[in-house]
């Protein structure tokens, strides 16, 4: 009779904690990206860098405006 491998069930024991771990990792990445400081040589570009993450959202909104202008054909 084969013996079940206890290592196979180990990841499933942690399954309820995966959302918390993922939330923590995403939160840490967000804070690192949000609070990152540019080197002193690039300090004049700080305002531009603050606006750059918004550009993809503007493209998404542009798609809706474009569809509204052609009456959502």
PyMOL commands that set and color helices and strands:
alter all, ss='L'
color gray80, all
select helices_A, chain A and resi 6-13+15-35+40-52+55-69
alter helices_A, ss='H'
color red, helices_A
deselect
rebuild
show_as cartoon
